Amino acid sequence: MTDEQDPAGTPDVLDELRWRGLIQDATDVTELGRQLRDPTTFYVGFDPTAPSLHVGHLVQVLTARRLQLAGHRPLLLVGGATGQIGDPKEGGERNLNPPEVVAGWVDRIRDQLAPFVSFTGPVAAQAVNNLDWTGPMSVVEFLRDVGKHFPVNRMLAREVVRARLDGGISFTEFSYQLLQANDFFELHRRHGCLLQFGGSDQWGNITAGVDYVRRRGAGPVHAFTTPLVTRSDGTKFGKTEGGAVWLDAALTSPYAFYQFWVNVDDRDVGRFLRYFSFQDRETIAGLERESAARPAARIAQRALAEELTALVHGPVEAAQAVAASQALFGRGSLDELAPETLHAALREAGLLTVTGEMPAVATLLKESGLVGSLNEARRAIAEGGAYLNNQRVSDVEAVVAAETLLYGRFLVLRRGKRTFAGVELVR
């Protein structure tokens, strides 16, 4: 991120967050607004429970970016300690990952967060790891210095804990709240941190931290949560048939990332523009109007997809994703796509692997699933509805010439305007 932030802060950053729907709960909105009139050190935490963050984390990541651009200093905590424990979940006890695995994930996630904020300038961000202060603490110190300040009845009142009592919850997960609360105190003590935010599912842990800082004679400190992102159709945000949509390009390609946002439901796109886009209110309102007038064009979705792909993967990959999206449907040149982008796009569409000699085009149409039978394939060709690398196939007996293969190994098959599949020749 470039040094765009205003070191004097902006008094309306809270109003901006509220307009975007990014404030779910807050300790005291009036006091929080007063605090944010001055440069404020804040923190947001990410537990390394996987090798990458996913799109569900973007609300927190981008809210941190918004606050820094408004003149506030981010502490990005990646939980080398809490990641070894795991926040309780209603579904049952978490599997504990080996410490060395968690340590590797800490490094990967810290690197992944780096492009979203600036680590230079008057409100330079800083990456922190709670293992630095939790690791050296003995059991006796933890019980005396931290545990003493936590009434068990309040801990038992936490919704997820109540839900687990009948089936059982280990002391390990039960103690997670203490560890996270102590993070706030340590960041307050070490870095002058006055604000924590996180997802709405963390409200109990966050308020426990606010209370703990007060009980230790420090503060006052502040907190807010962002809403849980959901889809209008009831399905889980950030999930596709292939699983989670990761920020790591090795786990979710930039093209697949771009397509995730292009495919956002019309009912959700206005809300997602407010959550994730850095466009101003007037621009977002204009995109919503255009989307309502011409929903089939997916104007708002494409604007959001291009902006976020550029932000997460860089402008070059975003441009390639846009070019692939156009070329695969005959509105651009396939030759201009990088092989990695083409391969990723064809994997998303469905990739037929061929070993040895390439069969006839009609056979490829059938085996790729674009048609149900050879007769249907021949009929599609005869009627002018079959394309090979965006060129209409007119011969029902057509075969694939070697020079037709893109990068010597790929073909793009299309039936009609909107249905396509890929073929890869494996030698």
Contacts in CASP RR format, 6 or more apart in sequence:
PFRMAT RR
TARGET T0000
AUTHOR 0000-0000-0000
METHOD contacts of the structure
MODEL  1
MTDEQDPAGTPDVLDELRWRGLIQDATDVTELGRQLRDPTTFYVGFDPTA
PSLHVGHLVQVLTARRLQLAGHRPLLLVGGATGQIGDPKEGGERNLNPPE
VVAGWVDRIRDQLAPFVSFTGPVAAQAVNNLDWTGPMSVVEFLRDVGKHF
PVNRMLAREVVRARLDGGISFTEFSYQLLQANDFFELHRRHGCLLQFGGS
DQWGNITAGVDYVRRRGAGPVHAFTTPLVTRSDGTKFGKTEGGAVWLDAA
LTSPYAFYQFWVNVDDRDVGRFLRYFSFQDRETIAGLERESAARPAARIA
QRALAEELTALVHGPVEAAQAVAASQALFGRGSLDELAPETLHAALREAG
LLTVTGEMPAVATLLKESGLVGSLNEARRAIAEGGAYLNNQRVSDVEAVV
AAETLLYGRFLVLRRGKRTFAGVELVR
1 65 0 8 1.000
1 68 0 8 1.000
1 115 0 8 1.000
1 116 0 8 1.000
1 117 0 8 1.000
1 118 0 8 1.000
2 118 0 8 1.000
3 118 0 8 1.000
3 120 0 8 1.000
3 121 0 8 1.000
4 69 0 8 1.000
4 118 0 8 1.000
5 68 0 8 1.000
5 69 0 8 1.000
5 70 0 8 1.000
5 71 0 8 1.000
5 118 0 8 1.000
5 121 0 8 1.000
5 122 0 8 1.000
5 123 0 8 1.000
6 69 0 8 1.000
6 70 0 8 1.000
6 71 0 8 1.000
7 39 0 8 1.000
7 71 0 8 1.000
7 121 0 8 1.000
7 122 0 8 1.000
7 123 0 8 1.000
8 39 0 8 1.000
8 71 0 8 1.000
9 36 0 8 1.000
9 37 0 8 1.000
9 38 0 8 1.000
9 39 0 8 1.000
9 70 0 8 1.000
9 71 0 8 1.000
9 72 0 8 1.000
10 70 0 8 1.000
10 71 0 8 1.000
11 33 0 8 1.000
11 36 0 8 1.000
11 37 0 8 1.000
13 36 0 8 1.000
13 66 0 8 1.000
13 67 0 8 1.000
13 70 0 8 1.000
13 72 0 8 1.000
14 23 0 8 1.000
14 29 0 8 1.000
14 32 0 8 1.000
14 33 0 8 1.000
14 36 0 8 1.000
16 66 0 8 1.000
16 70 0 8 1.000
17 23 0 8 1.000
17 63 0 8 1.000
17 66 0 8 1.000
19 274 0 8 1.000
19 281 0 8 1.000
20 274 0 8 1.000
20 275 0 8 1.000
21 227 0 8 1.000
21 274 0 8 1.000
21 275 0 8 1.000
22 59 0 8 1.000
22 63 0 8 1.000
22 66 0 8 1.000
22 226 0 8 1.000
22 227 0 8 1.000
22 274 0 8 1.000
22 275 0 8 1.000
23 29 0 8 1.000
23 224 0 8 1.000
23 225 0 8 1.000
23 226 0 8 1.000
24 199 0 8 1.000
24 200 0 8 1.000
24 203 0 8 1.000
24 224 0 8 1.000
24 225 0 8 1.000
24 226 0 8 1.000
24 227 0 8 1.000
24 228 0 8 1.000
25 200 0 8 1.000
25 203 0 8 1.000
25 224 0 8 1.000
25 225 0 8 1.000
26 32 0 8 1.000
26 222 0 8 1.000
26 223 0 8 1.000
26 224 0 8 1.000
26 225 0 8 1.000
27 207 0 8 1.000
27 210 0 8 1.000
27 222 0 8 1.000
27 223 0 8 1.000
27 224 0 8 1.000
28 222 0 8 1.000
31 220 0 8 1.000
31 222 0 8 1.000
32 195 0 8 1.000
32 222 0 8 1.000
32 224 0 8 1.000
35 194 0 8 1.000
35 195 0 8 1.000
35 222 0 8 1.000
36 70 0 8 1.000
36 72 0 8 1.000
36 195 0 8 1.000
39 71 0 8 1.000
39 72 0 8 1.000
39 73 0 8 1.000
39 122 0 8 1.000
39 123 0 8 1.000
40 72 0 8 1.000
40 73 0 8 1.000
40 194 0 8 1.000
40 195 0 8 1.000
41 72 0 8 1.000
41 73 0 8 1.000
41 75 0 8 1.000
41 187 0 8 1.000
41 191 0 8 1.000
41 192 0 8 1.000
41 193 0 8 1.000
41 194 0 8 1.000
41 195 0 8 1.000
42 64 0 8 1.000
42 67 0 8 1.000
42 72 0 8 1.000
42 73 0 8 1.000
42 74 0 8 1.000
42 75 0 8 1.000
42 193 0 8 1.000
42 194 0 8 1.000
42 195 0 8 1.000
42 196 0 8 1.000
42 197 0 8 1.000
43 74 0 8 1.000
43 75 0 8 1.000
43 76 0 8 1.000
43 77 0 8 1.000
43 128 0 8 1.000
43 183 0 8 1.000
43 184 0 8 1.000
43 187 0 8 1.000
43 193 0 8 1.000
43 195 0 8 1.000
43 196 0 8 1.000
44 60 0 8 1.000
44 63 0 8 1.000
44 64 0 8 1.000
44 74 0 8 1.000
44 75 0 8 1.000
44 76 0 8 1.000
44 77 0 8 1.000
44 196 0 8 1.000
44 197 0 8 1.000
44 198 0 8 1.000
45 60 0 8 1.000
45 76 0 8 1.000
45 77 0 8 1.000
45 78 0 8 1.000
45 79 0 8 1.000
45 183 0 8 1.000
45 198 0 8 1.000
46 53 0 8 1.000
46 57 0 8 1.000
46 60 0 8 1.000
46 76 0 8 1.000
46 77 0 8 1.000
46 78 0 8 1.000
46 79 0 8 1.000
46 109 0 8 1.000
46 113 0 8 1.000
47 78 0 8 1.000
47 79 0 8 1.000
47 80 0 8 1.000
47 82 0 8 1.000
47 83 0 8 1.000
47 86 0 8 1.000
47 87 0 8 1.000
48 78 0 8 1.000
48 79 0 8 1.000
48 80 0 8 1.000
48 83 0 8 1.000
48 102 0 8 1.000
48 104 0 8 1.000
48 105 0 8 1.000
48 106 0 8 1.000
48 108 0 8 1.000
48 109 0 8 1.000
49 83 0 8 1.000
49 86 0 8 1.000
49 94 0 8 1.000
49 97 0 8 1.000
49 105 0 8 1.000
50 105 0 8 1.000
51 104 0 8 1.000
51 105 0 8 1.000
51 108 0 8 1.000
51 248 0 8 1.000
51 251 0 8 1.000
52 108 0 8 1.000
52 109 0 8 1.000
52 112 0 8 1.000
52 246 0 8 1.000
52 247 0 8 1.000
52 248 0 8 1.000
52 251 0 8 1.000
53 61 0 8 1.000
53 109 0 8 1.000
53 112 0 8 1.000
53 113 0 8 1.000
53 246 0 8 1.000
53 247 0 8 1.000
53 248 0 8 1.000
54 238 0 8 1.000
54 244 0 8 1.000
54 245 0 8 1.000
54 246 0 8 1.000
54 247 0 8 1.000
55 237 0 8 1.000
55 238 0 8 1.000
55 244 0 8 1.000
55 245 0 8 1.000
55 246 0 8 1.000
55 247 0 8 1.000
55 257 0 8 1.000
55 260 0 8 1.000
56 229 0 8 1.000
56 237 0 8 1.000
56 238 0 8 1.000
57 247 0 8 1.000
58 247 0 8 1.000
58 276 0 8 1.000
58 308 0 8 1.000
58 312 0 8 1.000
59 199 0 8 1.000
59 226 0 8 1.000
59 227 0 8 1.000
59 229 0 8 1.000
59 275 0 8 1.000
59 276 0 8 1.000
60 197 0 8 1.000
60 198 0 8 1.000
60 199 0 8 1.000
60 226 0 8 1.000
61 113 0 8 1.000
61 116 0 8 1.000
62 116 0 8 1.000
62 275 0 8 1.000
62 276 0 8 1.000
62 278 0 8 1.000
63 197 0 8 1.000
63 226 0 8 1.000
64 74 0 8 1.000
64 76 0 8 1.000
64 116 0 8 1.000
64 117 0 8 1.000
64 125 0 8 1.000
65 116 0 8 1.000
65 117 0 8 1.000
66 278 0 8 1.000
67 74 0 8 1.000
68 74 0 8 1.000
68 117 0 8 1.000
68 118 0 8 1.000
68 123 0 8 1.000
68 125 0 8 1.000
71 122 0 8 1.000
71 123 0 8 1.000
72 123 0 8 1.000
72 195 0 8 1.000
73 123 0 8 1.000
73 124 0 8 1.000
73 125 0 8 1.000
73 126 0 8 1.000
74 117 0 8 1.000
74 123 0 8 1.000
74 125 0 8 1.000
74 126 0 8 1.000
75 125 0 8 1.000
75 126 0 8 1.000
75 127 0 8 1.000
75 128 0 8 1.000
75 187 0 8 1.000
75 191 0 8 1.000
75 193 0 8 1.000
76 110 0 8 1.000
76 113 0 8 1.000
76 117 0 8 1.000
76 125 0 8 1.000
76 126 0 8 1.000
76 127 0 8 1.000
76 128 0 8 1.000
77 127 0 8 1.000
77 128 0 8 1.000
77 129 0 8 1.000
77 130 0 8 1.000
77 183 0 8 1.000
77 187 0 8 1.000
78 106 0 8 1.000
78 109 0 8 1.000
78 110 0 8 1.000
78 113 0 8 1.000
78 127 0 8 1.000
78 128 0 8 1.000
78 129 0 8 1.000
79 106 0 8 1.000
79 129 0 8 1.000
79 130 0 8 1.000
79 131 0 8 1.000
80 102 0 8 1.000
80 103 0 8 1.000
80 106 0 8 1.000
80 129 0 8 1.000
80 130 0 8 1.000
80 131 0 8 1.000
81 129 0 8 1.000
81 130 0 8 1.000
81 131 0 8 1.000
81 134 0 8 1.000
81 135 0 8 1.000
81 179 0 8 1.000
82 130 0 8 1.000
82 134 0 8 1.000
82 176 0 8 1.000
82 179 0 8 1.000
82 180 0 8 1.000
82 183 0 8 1.000
83 97 0 8 1.000
83 102 0 8 1.000
84 96 0 8 1.000
84 97 0 8 1.000
84 99 0 8 1.000
84 102 0 8 1.000
85 96 0 8 1.000
85 172 0 8 1.000
85 173 0 8 1.000
85 175 0 8 1.000
85 176 0 8 1.000
85 179 0 8 1.000
86 94 0 8 1.000
86 96 0 8 1.000
86 173 0 8 1.000
86 176 0 8 1.000
87 173 0 8 1.000
87 176 0 8 1.000
87 180 0 8 1.000
87 202 0 8 1.000
87 205 0 8 1.000
88 94 0 8 1.000
88 160 0 8 1.000
88 161 0 8 1.000
88 164 0 8 1.000
88 169 0 8 1.000
88 173 0 8 1.000
88 174 0 8 1.000
88 176 0 8 1.000
89 160 0 8 1.000
90 160 0 8 1.000
90 163 0 8 1.000
90 164 0 8 1.000
91 164 0 8 1.000
92 164 0 8 1.000
92 167 0 8 1.000
92 169 0 8 1.000
93 169 0 8 1.000
93 170 0 8 1.000
93 173 0 8 1.000
94 173 0 8 1.000
96 172 0 8 1.000
97 105 0 8 1.000
106 129 0 8 1.000
106 131 0 8 1.000
108 248 0 8 1.000
110 127 0 8 1.000
110 129 0 8 1.000
112 247 0 8 1.000
112 248 0 8 1.000
113 127 0 8 1.000
114 127 0 8 1.000
116 311 0 8 1.000
117 125 0 8 1.000
118 124 0 8 1.000
118 125 0 8 1.000
119 125 0 8 1.000
119 126 0 8 1.000
126 191 0 8 1.000
128 187 0 8 1.000
128 191 0 8 1.000
130 179 0 8 1.000
130 183 0 8 1.000
130 186 0 8 1.000
133 182 0 8 1.000
133 186 0 8 1.000
133 190 0 8 1.000
134 179 0 8 1.000
134 182 0 8 1.000
137 145 0 8 1.000
142 178 0 8 1.000
146 178 0 8 1.000
146 181 0 8 1.000
146 182 0 8 1.000
146 212 0 8 1.000
147 178 0 8 1.000
149 212 0 8 1.000
149 215 0 8 1.000
149 216 0 8 1.000
150 177 0 8 1.000
150 178 0 8 1.000
150 181 0 8 1.000
150 208 0 8 1.000
150 212 0 8 1.000
154 208 0 8 1.000
155 161 0 8 1.000
155 174 0 8 1.000
155 177 0 8 1.000
155 208 0 8 1.000
156 162 0 8 1.000
156 165 0 8 1.000
158 177 0 8 1.000
158 204 0 8 1.000
161 169 0 8 1.000
161 174 0 8 1.000
164 173 0 8 1.000
176 205 0 8 1.000
177 204 0 8 1.000
177 205 0 8 1.000
177 208 0 8 1.000
178 208 0 8 1.000
180 202 0 8 1.000
180 205 0 8 1.000
180 206 0 8 1.000
180 208 0 8 1.000
180 209 0 8 1.000
181 205 0 8 1.000
181 208 0 8 1.000
181 209 0 8 1.000
181 211 0 8 1.000
181 212 0 8 1.000
181 213 0 8 1.000
182 209 0 8 1.000
182 212 0 8 1.000
184 193 0 8 1.000
184 196 0 8 1.000
184 206 0 8 1.000
184 209 0 8 1.000
184 210 0 8 1.000
184 212 0 8 1.000
184 213 0 8 1.000
184 221 0 8 1.000
185 209 0 8 1.000
185 212 0 8 1.000
185 213 0 8 1.000
185 216 0 8 1.000
185 218 0 8 1.000
187 193 0 8 1.000
188 194 0 8 1.000
188 213 0 8 1.000
188 218 0 8 1.000
188 219 0 8 1.000
188 221 0 8 1.000
189 218 0 8 1.000
193 221 0 8 1.000
194 219 0 8 1.000
194 221 0 8 1.000
194 222 0 8 1.000
195 221 0 8 1.000
195 222 0 8 1.000
195 223 0 8 1.000
195 224 0 8 1.000
196 206 0 8 1.000
196 209 0 8 1.000
196 210 0 8 1.000
196 221 0 8 1.000
196 222 0 8 1.000
196 223 0 8 1.000
197 206 0 8 1.000
197 223 0 8 1.000
197 224 0 8 1.000
197 225 0 8 1.000
197 226 0 8 1.000
198 206 0 8 1.000
198 224 0 8 1.000
198 225 0 8 1.000
198 226 0 8 1.000
199 225 0 8 1.000
199 226 0 8 1.000
199 227 0 8 1.000
199 228 0 8 1.000
200 225 0 8 1.000
200 226 0 8 1.000
200 227 0 8 1.000
200 228 0 8 1.000
201 228 0 8 1.000
202 225 0 8 1.000
203 225 0 8 1.000
206 223 0 8 1.000
206 225 0 8 1.000
207 223 0 8 1.000
209 223 0 8 1.000
210 221 0 8 1.000
210 222 0 8 1.000
210 223 0 8 1.000
213 219 0 8 1.000
213 221 0 8 1.000
214 220 0 8 1.000
214 221 0 8 1.000
229 237 0 8 1.000
229 238 0 8 1.000
229 272 0 8 1.000
229 275 0 8 1.000
230 236 0 8 1.000
230 237 0 8 1.000
231 237 0 8 1.000
231 265 0 8 1.000
231 268 0 8 1.000
232 265 0 8 1.000
232 267 0 8 1.000
232 268 0 8 1.000
233 265 0 8 1.000
233 267 0 8 1.000
238 244 0 8 1.000
238 245 0 8 1.000
238 260 0 8 1.000
239 245 0 8 1.000
240 260 0 8 1.000
244 252 0 8 1.000
245 252 0 8 1.000
245 256 0 8 1.000
245 257 0 8 1.000
245 260 0 8 1.000
246 252 0 8 1.000
247 257 0 8 1.000
247 312 0 8 1.000
249 257 0 8 1.000
249 313 0 8 1.000
249 317 0 8 1.000
252 260 0 8 1.000
253 340 0 8 1.000
253 341 0 8 1.000
253 344 0 8 1.000
253 345 0 8 1.000
253 347 0 8 1.000
253 348 0 8 1.000
254 309 0 8 1.000
254 312 0 8 1.000
254 313 0 8 1.000
254 317 0 8 1.000
254 318 0 8 1.000
254 320 0 8 1.000
254 321 0 8 1.000
254 341 0 8 1.000
254 344 0 8 1.000
255 320 0 8 1.000
255 321 0 8 1.000
255 324 0 8 1.000
255 325 0 8 1.000
255 341 0 8 1.000
255 344 0 8 1.000
255 345 0 8 1.000
255 348 0 8 1.000
256 344 0 8 1.000
256 347 0 8 1.000
256 348 0 8 1.000
257 308 0 8 1.000
257 309 0 8 1.000
257 312 0 8 1.000
257 313 0 8 1.000
257 321 0 8 1.000
258 305 0 8 1.000
258 306 0 8 1.000
258 309 0 8 1.000
258 318 0 8 1.000
258 321 0 8 1.000
258 322 0 8 1.000
258 325 0 8 1.000
259 305 0 8 1.000
259 321 0 8 1.000
259 325 0 8 1.000
259 348 0 8 1.000
260 305 0 8 1.000
261 272 0 8 1.000
261 301 0 8 1.000
261 304 0 8 1.000
261 305 0 8 1.000
261 308 0 8 1.000
261 309 0 8 1.000
262 298 0 8 1.000
262 301 0 8 1.000
262 302 0 8 1.000
262 305 0 8 1.000
262 325 0 8 1.000
263 301 0 8 1.000
264 272 0 8 1.000
264 301 0 8 1.000
264 304 0 8 1.000
266 291 0 8 1.000
266 295 0 8 1.000
269 288 0 8 1.000
269 291 0 8 1.000
269 300 0 8 1.000
269 301 0 8 1.000
269 304 0 8 1.000
270 284 0 8 1.000
270 287 0 8 1.000
270 288 0 8 1.000
270 291 0 8 1.000
270 300 0 8 1.000
272 304 0 8 1.000
273 279 0 8 1.000
273 284 0 8 1.000
273 287 0 8 1.000
273 288 0 8 1.000
273 300 0 8 1.000
273 303 0 8 1.000
273 304 0 8 1.000
274 284 0 8 1.000
276 304 0 8 1.000
276 307 0 8 1.000
276 308 0 8 1.000
277 284 0 8 1.000
277 303 0 8 1.000
277 304 0 8 1.000
277 307 0 8 1.000
277 308 0 8 1.000
278 307 0 8 1.000
278 311 0 8 1.000
279 287 0 8 1.000
279 303 0 8 1.000
279 307 0 8 1.000
287 299 0 8 1.000
287 300 0 8 1.000
287 303 0 8 1.000
288 300 0 8 1.000
290 297 0 8 1.000
290 299 0 8 1.000
290 300 0 8 1.000
291 297 0 8 1.000
291 298 0 8 1.000
291 299 0 8 1.000
291 300 0 8 1.000
291 301 0 8 1.000
302 322 0 8 1.000
305 321 0 8 1.000
306 318 0 8 1.000
306 321 0 8 1.000
306 322 0 8 1.000
309 317 0 8 1.000
309 318 0 8 1.000
309 321 0 8 1.000
310 317 0 8 1.000
310 318 0 8 1.000
313 321 0 8 1.000
317 341 0 8 1.000
320 337 0 8 1.000
320 338 0 8 1.000
320 341 0 8 1.000
321 341 0 8 1.000
323 332 0 8 1.000
323 336 0 8 1.000
323 337 0 8 1.000
323 341 0 8 1.000
324 337 0 8 1.000
324 341 0 8 1.000
324 342 0 8 1.000
324 344 0 8 1.000
324 345 0 8 1.000
325 345 0 8 1.000
326 332 0 8 1.000
327 333 0 8 1.000
327 334 0 8 1.000
327 336 0 8 1.000
327 337 0 8 1.000
327 390 0 8 1.000
328 334 0 8 1.000
328 345 0 8 1.000
328 349 0 8 1.000
328 412 0 8 1.000
328 414 0 8 1.000
328 420 0 8 1.000
329 414 0 8 1.000
329 417 0 8 1.000
329 418 0 8 1.000
329 420 0 8 1.000
330 387 0 8 1.000
330 390 0 8 1.000
330 414 0 8 1.000
332 390 0 8 1.000
334 342 0 8 1.000
334 389 0 8 1.000
334 390 0 8 1.000
334 406 0 8 1.000
334 412 0 8 1.000
335 406 0 8 1.000
337 345 0 8 1.000
339 406 0 8 1.000
339 407 0 8 1.000
339 410 0 8 1.000
342 406 0 8 1.000
342 407 0 8 1.000
342 410 0 8 1.000
343 410 0 8 1.000
343 424 0 8 1.000
346 410 0 8 1.000
346 412 0 8 1.000
346 421 0 8 1.000
346 422 0 8 1.000
346 423 0 8 1.000
346 424 0 8 1.000
349 420 0 8 1.000
349 421 0 8 1.000
349 422 0 8 1.000
350 368 0 8 1.000
350 421 0 8 1.000
350 422 0 8 1.000
351 421 0 8 1.000
351 422 0 8 1.000
351 423 0 8 1.000
351 424 0 8 1.000
352 364 0 8 1.000
352 367 0 8 1.000
352 368 0 8 1.000
352 421 0 8 1.000
352 422 0 8 1.000
352 423 0 8 1.000
352 424 0 8 1.000
353 423 0 8 1.000
353 424 0 8 1.000
353 426 0 8 1.000
354 364 0 8 1.000
354 423 0 8 1.000
354 424 0 8 1.000
354 425 0 8 1.000
354 426 0 8 1.000
355 425 0 8 1.000
355 426 0 8 1.000
355 427 0 8 1.000
356 425 0 8 1.000
356 426 0 8 1.000
356 427 0 8 1.000
358 364 0 8 1.000
358 399 0 8 1.000
358 400 0 8 1.000
358 405 0 8 1.000
358 423 0 8 1.000
358 425 0 8 1.000
359 367 0 8 1.000
359 400 0 8 1.000
360 397 0 8 1.000
360 398 0 8 1.000
360 399 0 8 1.000
360 400 0 8 1.000
361 377 0 8 1.000
361 381 0 8 1.000
361 386 0 8 1.000
361 388 0 8 1.000
361 393 0 8 1.000
361 398 0 8 1.000
361 399 0 8 1.000
361 400 0 8 1.000
361 413 0 8 1.000
362 374 0 8 1.000
362 377 0 8 1.000
362 378 0 8 1.000
362 381 0 8 1.000
362 396 0 8 1.000
362 397 0 8 1.000
362 398 0 8 1.000
363 374 0 8 1.000
363 377 0 8 1.000
364 400 0 8 1.000
364 411 0 8 1.000
364 413 0 8 1.000
364 423 0 8 1.000
365 371 0 8 1.000
365 377 0 8 1.000
365 380 0 8 1.000
365 381 0 8 1.000
365 386 0 8 1.000
365 413 0 8 1.000
365 415 0 8 1.000
366 372 0 8 1.000
366 373 0 8 1.000
366 374 0 8 1.000
366 376 0 8 1.000
366 377 0 8 1.000
368 413 0 8 1.000
368 421 0 8 1.000
368 422 0 8 1.000
368 423 0 8 1.000
369 421 0 8 1.000
370 377 0 8 1.000
370 380 0 8 1.000
370 413 0 8 1.000
370 414 0 8 1.000
370 415 0 8 1.000
370 419 0 8 1.000
370 420 0 8 1.000
370 421 0 8 1.000
371 377 0 8 1.000
371 380 0 8 1.000
371 415 0 8 1.000
377 386 0 8 1.000
378 396 0 8 1.000
380 386 0 8 1.000
380 415 0 8 1.000
380 416 0 8 1.000
381 393 0 8 1.000
381 394 0 8 1.000
381 395 0 8 1.000
381 396 0 8 1.000
381 398 0 8 1.000
382 396 0 8 1.000
384 392 0 8 1.000
384 393 0 8 1.000
384 394 0 8 1.000
385 392 0 8 1.000
385 415 0 8 1.000
385 416 0 8 1.000
386 392 0 8 1.000
386 393 0 8 1.000
386 413 0 8 1.000
386 414 0 8 1.000
386 415 0 8 1.000
386 416 0 8 1.000
387 393 0 8 1.000
387 412 0 8 1.000
387 413 0 8 1.000
387 414 0 8 1.000
387 415 0 8 1.000
387 416 0 8 1.000
388 398 0 8 1.000
388 400 0 8 1.000
388 404 0 8 1.000
388 411 0 8 1.000
388 412 0 8 1.000
388 413 0 8 1.000
388 414 0 8 1.000
389 404 0 8 1.000
389 406 0 8 1.000
389 411 0 8 1.000
389 412 0 8 1.000
390 412 0 8 1.000
390 414 0 8 1.000
400 411 0 8 1.000
402 408 0 8 1.000
404 411 0 8 1.000
405 411 0 8 1.000
405 425 0 8 1.000
406 412 0 8 1.000
408 425 0 8 1.000
409 424 0 8 1.000
409 425 0 8 1.000
409 426 0 8 1.000
409 427 0 8 1.000
410 422 0 8 1.000
410 423 0 8 1.000
410 424 0 8 1.000
410 425 0 8 1.000
411 422 0 8 1.000
411 423 0 8 1.000
411 424 0 8 1.000
411 425 0 8 1.000
412 420 0 8 1.000
412 422 0 8 1.000
412 423 0 8 1.000
413 420 0 8 1.000
413 421 0 8 1.000
413 422 0 8 1.000
413 423 0 8 1.000
414 420 0 8 1.000
414 421 0 8 1.000
END
